[in-house]
């Protein structure tokens, strides 16, 4: 038996920040305004609001107004991406065919897609997962 310890929230946050830093330069300023955090689980209220019954089904969440929907007349509060550690670790373990870095990157890119208003084709240009 191994003495390995499950990756903590700081580890997942560091991987998400690496993903943000790897975005094309043109997206850097807009990506920099998004707050990224890691929680162990989504809250019950969040799951109810999203009509998700199983907390393992939510690995990440974007909260904010996508850039494509913003108004210059009414500034929006900062957007936020939250990654959910336990569902991510569970998916990573169940899959067994991807690295943790690749999975966290995939979830992070998907949530940034909501921020930028990207289509699946746009996502595939950056995140090869979608191919």
N, C-alpha and C positions, 0 to 999 in steps of 0.2 A: 504494500500500500504506500502511496506517495504522501509526502508532507505538503504537497501543493495547497495553496490557499487560493480561493476564487478571486479574480481580479476585482479590486475595489472601484469605487466611483471615480477616484482621482485618475486611475489608469484609463478608464473609459473616456473621461474628459480629455486627457492628454491625447488619446487617439482621435477624438472628435476635432480637437484643435489642430492636429496634424492634417486632418482632412480639409479643414477650412483653409489652412495655409497652402494646400496644394491646388486650390481652385485657380482657374486662370486669372491672371493679373487684373483683367477688366472687371472681375466680380469682387475683387478684394475690398474696396471701400464699402460697398453695400453689404458684403458678408460680415465685415468688421462690426457693423452696428447691431448684429444679432447676438443676444446673450445665449450662451450654451450652459446647460446645467445637467446634472445626472441625479436622478432619484432612484431608490430601489424599486419602487412600485408606483403606478399611477394611482391617484386617489379614487375612492369610491364615487365621489361627486363627478370626477372627470369621466370615469367609465360610464356612469349613468347618462351624463350629458352627450357622450359620443355613442351611446347605445351599444356598448361593448360589454358582453357578459363575462368574458374570461380575461383577467388582467394579463395573462401571457400573450394575448393577441395584440397588445400595444407595446411596441418597442421604442417608439419615438413620437413626439408631438410637436407641431409648429403652432405657436400662438402669436397672432399678430395680423397685420394687414399686408397682403402681398404687395410688392412694389407696383405691380400692374394695376392695382386698385386704389392707390393712394392719391390724395388730393394735395395740391400745393397750398391750398387755402386753410386746411385743417391738419396740422402736424399730428402724426400718430406716435403713441408711446413706442419704446423699443420692442422689437419682436423678440421672441424667445423660442429656442429649441430645447426640449427636454428629452433626454434619453433615459430609458428605464432599464436599469442594470439587470435585474433578475430576469425579465423576459428576454433580454438580449443574451444573457448567459445560457438560458434554457434553450433558446434557438441554436446557439453555437454548439452546445452539447448534443442536441438532437440531430443536427445536420452532420456534424463530424467531417465535413468536406470543405470547410472554409476556415481561414484564420480569424481570430478575434478581430484583428486590425481590419480585415476585409469586411466583416459583418458590421462593425461600428462605422466604417467608412460608408458602406451602403446605406445604413439607416440615416446617417448624418446628411449625405447627399440628397436622399429622398426628402428630408425635412427642409433643407435649403431649397429644394425644388418648389416647395410651397411658397417660400419667401420670394423667389424670383418669378414665380408664375410659369415655370418650365413645363414643357410637355414631356412625355416618356422618351421621345426622340432626343430632346435636349439633354435629358438625364443620361441617356445612353452614350452621348458624346463624351461625357466626363466619367461616368461610372460604368465600366465594362460589364458589370453584373447583369445589366439588362439585355445583353446580347444573347 
